[in-house]
């Protein structure tokens, strides 16, 4: 389910206050999934959110692996004791490992929530008529309803293998390119 807490009354008030005070234009109303302009914006933002949180999680995973190697090389006794006898491990290293693990788990949850939101928007777009899909995705796709969730999961898993971009449009465009590569019907010569 889409994260509805983003649009509760208190959050809307805060967003409107920020927009007024800073001159920004952050969205301050729920998406209308029947409106192609809203679907375009929702696809842009949910794809970017997923990619950002995925990137931060991957970065924390890398830091965790590197920190583990550093402990193994530079503080071997602590590295051994963290897993076997935490009471004997260096307190500061133990504190750093615990904080890093807590951050990794939190970002994993953020990544998974963002992935569900992104999948929901993709599914909403794919459930629209071909003309609306073309307006949002640049083309239309025919996917059987019973296959849609699995196909979206596979698509997002493959997106994880593509380069990360900080810019929102580049992440959305990477998703659209992957969709086109994976889901476009290939017409053989002589088939029309």
C-alpha contacts under 8 A as a table, 3 or more apart, distances in Angstrom:
res1	aa1	res2	aa2	distance
1	X	116	X	7.18
1	X	117	X	6.89
1	X	120	X	7.22
2	X	116	X	7.36
2	X	117	X	5.14
2	X	120	X	6.95
3	X	6	X	6.19
3	X	113	X	7.87
3	X	117	X	7.01
4	X	7	X	5.74
4	X	8	X	7.04
5	X	8	X	5.37
5	X	11	X	7.85
6	X	11	X	6.47
6	X	12	X	7.95
7	X	11	X	5.86
7	X	12	X	5.75
7	X	28	X	7.21
7	X	29	X	6.61
7	X	30	X	6.27
8	X	11	X	5.37
8	X	12	X	6.15
9	X	12	X	5.08
9	X	13	X	6.23
10	X	13	X	5.11
10	X	14	X	6.29
11	X	14	X	5.03
11	X	15	X	6.11
12	X	15	X	5.08
12	X	16	X	6.08
12	X	28	X	5.47
12	X	29	X	7.21
13	X	16	X	5.17
13	X	17	X	6.13
14	X	17	X	5.08
14	X	18	X	6.17
15	X	18	X	5.08
15	X	19	X	6.07
15	X	26	X	6.74
15	X	27	X	7.59
15	X	28	X	6.08
16	X	19	X	5.04
16	X	20	X	6.10
16	X	28	X	6.44
17	X	20	X	5.13
17	X	21	X	6.00
18	X	21	X	5.13
18	X	22	X	5.71
18	X	23	X	7.64
18	X	24	X	7.11
19	X	22	X	5.40
19	X	23	X	5.15
19	X	24	X	4.44
19	X	25	X	5.54
19	X	26	X	6.46
20	X	23	X	5.45
20	X	24	X	7.11
21	X	24	X	7.96
31	X	38	X	5.68
31	X	39	X	7.37
31	X	42	X	7.07
32	X	35	X	5.47
32	X	38	X	5.93
32	X	39	X	7.42
33	X	36	X	7.39
33	X	38	X	6.59
33	X	39	X	5.90
33	X	124	X	6.79
34	X	38	X	7.91
34	X	39	X	7.63
35	X	38	X	5.32
35	X	39	X	6.23
36	X	39	X	4.86
36	X	40	X	6.06
36	X	132	X	6.25
36	X	135	X	7.00
36	X	136	X	6.41
37	X	40	X	5.08
37	X	41	X	6.36
37	X	136	X	7.70
38	X	41	X	5.15
38	X	42	X	5.92
39	X	42	X	4.93
39	X	43	X	5.91
39	X	121	X	7.14
39	X	125	X	6.77
39	X	136	X	6.84
40	X	43	X	5.19
40	X	44	X	6.22
40	X	136	X	5.26
41	X	44	X	5.05
41	X	45	X	6.12
42	X	45	X	5.23
42	X	46	X	5.79
42	X	121	X	6.73
43	X	46	X	5.37
43	X	47	X	5.81
43	X	118	X	6.86
43	X	121	X	6.09
43	X	122	X	6.93
43	X	172	X	7.22
44	X	47	X	5.50
44	X	48	X	6.15
44	X	168	X	6.51
44	X	169	X	6.56
44	X	171	X	7.95
44	X	172	X	5.53
45	X	48	X	5.09
45	X	49	X	5.95
45	X	168	X	7.05
46	X	49	X	5.01
46	X	50	X	6.04
46	X	114	X	6.62
46	X	115	X	7.89
46	X	117	X	6.30
46	X	118	X	4.82
46	X	121	X	7.59
47	X	50	X	5.18
47	X	51	X	6.15
47	X	115	X	7.97
47	X	118	X	5.61
47	X	168	X	7.76
47	X	171	X	6.62
47	X	172	X	5.83
47	X	175	X	7.73
48	X	51	X	5.11
48	X	52	X	5.98
48	X	167	X	7.79
48	X	168	X	5.05
48	X	169	X	7.77
48	X	171	X	5.84
48	X	172	X	6.69
49	X	52	X	5.14
49	X	53	X	6.10
49	X	114	X	6.12
50	X	53	X	5.37
50	X	54	X	5.88
50	X	111	X	5.88
50	X	112	X	7.95
50	X	114	X	4.70
50	X	115	X	5.37
50	X	118	X	6.82
51	X	54	X	5.00
51	X	55	X	5.94
51	X	160	X	7.92
51	X	164	X	6.83
51	X	165	X	7.92
51	X	171	X	7.01
52	X	55	X	5.05
52	X	56	X	6.22
52	X	166	X	7.13
53	X	56	X	5.07
53	X	57	X	6.08
53	X	107	X	6.51
53	X	108	X	7.88
53	X	110	X	6.32
53	X	111	X	4.88
53	X	114	X	7.43
54	X	57	X	5.11
54	X	58	X	6.15
54	X	107	X	7.82
54	X	108	X	7.63
54	X	111	X	5.23
54	X	160	X	7.85
55	X	58	X	5.09
55	X	59	X	6.07
55	X	164	X	6.95
56	X	59	X	4.97
56	X	60	X	6.17
56	X	107	X	7.02
57	X	60	X	5.08
57	X	61	X	6.15
57	X	104	X	6.12
57	X	107	X	5.35
57	X	108	X	5.97
57	X	111	X	7.25
58	X	61	X	4.96
58	X	62	X	6.23
59	X	62	X	5.10
59	X	63	X	6.21
60	X	63	X	4.94
60	X	64	X	6.01
60	X	100	X	7.43
60	X	103	X	7.62
60	X	104	X	5.81
61	X	64	X	5.05
61	X	65	X	6.29
61	X	104	X	6.76
62	X	65	X	5.14
62	X	66	X	6.10
63	X	66	X	5.03
63	X	67	X	5.89
64	X	67	X	5.11
64	X	68	X	6.14
64	X	97	X	7.79
64	X	100	X	6.78
64	X	101	X	7.61
65	X	68	X	5.13
65	X	69	X	6.36
66	X	69	X	5.09
66	X	70	X	6.15
67	X	70	X	4.94
67	X	71	X	6.15
68	X	71	X	5.20
68	X	72	X	6.17
68	X	79	X	7.16
69	X	72	X	4.96
69	X	73	X	6.12
70	X	73	X	5.13
70	X	74	X	5.77
70	X	75	X	7.49
71	X	74	X	5.25
71	X	75	X	4.79
71	X	76	X	5.96
71	X	78	X	6.94
71	X	79	X	5.24
72	X	75	X	5.84
72	X	76	X	4.56
72	X	77	X	7.91
72	X	78	X	7.92
72	X	79	X	5.26
72	X	80	X	7.62
73	X	76	X	5.94
75	X	78	X	5.52
75	X	79	X	6.24
76	X	79	X	4.95
76	X	80	X	6.14
77	X	80	X	5.16
77	X	81	X	6.01
77	X	89	X	7.23
78	X	81	X	4.91
78	X	82	X	5.89
78	X	88	X	7.37
78	X	89	X	4.50
78	X	90	X	5.66
78	X	93	X	7.52
79	X	82	X	5.52
79	X	83	X	7.39
79	X	89	X	7.49
80	X	83	X	6.07
80	X	84	X	6.38
80	X	85	X	7.87
81	X	84	X	4.81
81	X	85	X	4.55
81	X	86	X	5.38
81	X	87	X	7.71
81	X	88	X	6.02
81	X	89	X	5.09
82	X	85	X	6.00
82	X	86	X	4.58
82	X	88	X	7.82
82	X	89	X	5.59
82	X	94	X	6.69
83	X	86	X	6.43
85	X	88	X	5.62
85	X	89	X	6.88
86	X	89	X	5.11
86	X	94	X	7.52
89	X	93	X	7.48
89	X	94	X	6.53
90	X	93	X	5.42
90	X	94	X	6.10
91	X	94	X	5.04
91	X	95	X	6.05
92	X	95	X	4.98
92	X	96	X	6.16
93	X	96	X	5.03
93	X	97	X	6.10
94	X	97	X	5.11
94	X	98	X	6.13
95	X	98	X	5.18
95	X	99	X	6.13
96	X	99	X	5.13
96	X	100	X	6.05
97	X	100	X	5.13
97	X	101	X	6.08
98	X	101	X	5.09
98	X	102	X	6.11
99	X	102	X	5.09
99	X	103	X	6.19
100	X	103	X	5.12
100	X	104	X	6.13
101	X	104	X	5.03
101	X	105	X	6.21
102	X	105	X	5.25
102	X	106	X	6.21
103	X	106	X	5.08
103	X	107	X	6.12
104	X	107	X	5.23
104	X	108	X	6.04
105	X	108	X	4.97
105	X	109	X	6.35
106	X	109	X	5.19
106	X	110	X	6.33
107	X	110	X	4.83
107	X	111	X	5.93
108	X	111	X	5.04
108	X	112	X	6.15
109	X	112	X	5.11
109	X	113	X	6.13
110	X	113	X	5.20
110	X	114	X	6.06
111	X	114	X	5.12
111	X	115	X	6.02
112	X	115	X	4.95
112	X	116	X	6.26
113	X	116	X	5.18
113	X	117	X	6.31
114	X	117	X	5.05
114	X	118	X	6.09
115	X	118	X	5.06
115	X	119	X	6.04
115	X	156	X	7.77
116	X	119	X	5.05
116	X	120	X	6.08
117	X	120	X	5.09
117	X	121	X	6.38
118	X	121	X	5.23
118	X	122	X	6.24
119	X	122	X	5.08
119	X	123	X	6.05
119	X	149	X	7.98
119	X	152	X	6.34
119	X	153	X	7.43
119	X	156	X	7.92
120	X	123	X	5.08
120	X	124	X	6.11
121	X	124	X	4.92
121	X	125	X	6.17
122	X	125	X	5.12
122	X	126	X	6.12
122	X	152	X	7.47
123	X	126	X	5.03
123	X	127	X	6.12
123	X	148	X	7.13
123	X	149	X	7.57
123	X	152	X	7.58
124	X	127	X	5.10
124	X	128	X	6.75
125	X	128	X	5.42
125	X	132	X	7.66
125	X	133	X	5.97
125	X	136	X	7.35
126	X	129	X	7.90
126	X	133	X	6.41
126	X	140	X	7.80
126	X	141	X	6.97
126	X	142	X	7.92
126	X	143	X	7.84
128	X	132	X	5.93
128	X	133	X	6.12
129	X	132	X	5.46
129	X	133	X	6.33
130	X	133	X	4.99
130	X	134	X	6.04
130	X	139	X	7.69
130	X	140	X	5.09
130	X	141	X	7.31
131	X	134	X	5.08
131	X	135	X	6.28
131	X	140	X	7.28
132	X	135	X	4.99
132	X	136	X	6.32
133	X	136	X	5.17
133	X	137	X	5.50
133	X	138	X	7.06
133	X	139	X	6.18
133	X	140	X	5.04
133	X	141	X	7.60
134	X	137	X	5.25
134	X	138	X	4.45
134	X	139	X	3.98
134	X	140	X	5.07
135	X	138	X	5.72
135	X	139	X	7.34
136	X	139	X	7.89
137	X	140	X	6.99
137	X	176	X	6.50
141	X	183	X	7.00
141	X	184	X	7.14
143	X	147	X	6.66
143	X	148	X	6.10
144	X	147	X	5.30
144	X	148	X	6.27
145	X	148	X	5.30
146	X	149	X	7.44
147	X	150	X	5.61
147	X	151	X	6.05
148	X	151	X	5.14
148	X	152	X	6.11
149	X	152	X	5.22
149	X	153	X	6.17
150	X	153	X	5.06
150	X	154	X	6.15
151	X	154	X	5.13
151	X	155	X	6.09
152	X	155	X	4.91
152	X	156	X	6.17
153	X	156	X	5.26
153	X	157	X	6.13
154	X	157	X	5.05
154	X	158	X	6.17
155	X	158	X	5.16
155	X	159	X	6.13
155	X	178	X	7.42
155	X	179	X	7.10
155	X	182	X	7.89
156	X	159	X	4.81
156	X	160	X	6.44
157	X	160	X	5.29
157	X	161	X	7.26
158	X	161	X	5.31
158	X	162	X	7.09
159	X	162	X	5.25
159	X	174	X	7.65
159	X	175	X	6.57
159	X	178	X	7.21
160	X	163	X	7.81
162	X	174	X	7.68
164	X	171	X	7.01
165	X	168	X	7.41
165	X	170	X	6.10
165	X	171	X	5.77
166	X	170	X	7.72
166	X	171	X	7.55
167	X	170	X	5.52
167	X	171	X	6.68
168	X	171	X	5.36
168	X	172	X	6.40
169	X	172	X	5.06
169	X	173	X	5.94
170	X	173	X	4.98
170	X	174	X	6.08
171	X	174	X	5.06
171	X	175	X	6.38
172	X	175	X	5.08
172	X	176	X	6.26
173	X	176	X	4.95
173	X	177	X	6.01
174	X	177	X	5.10
174	X	178	X	6.15
175	X	178	X	5.14
175	X	179	X	6.14
176	X	179	X	5.00
176	X	180	X	6.19
177	X	180	X	5.11
177	X	181	X	6.21
178	X	181	X	5.02
178	X	182	X	5.99
179	X	182	X	5.21
179	X	183	X	5.54
179	X	184	X	7.47
180	X	183	X	5.46
180	X	184	X	5.19
181	X	184	X	6.17
187	X	191	X	6.30
187	X	192	X	7.25
188	X	191	X	5.45
188	X	192	X	7.73
189	X	192	X	7.06
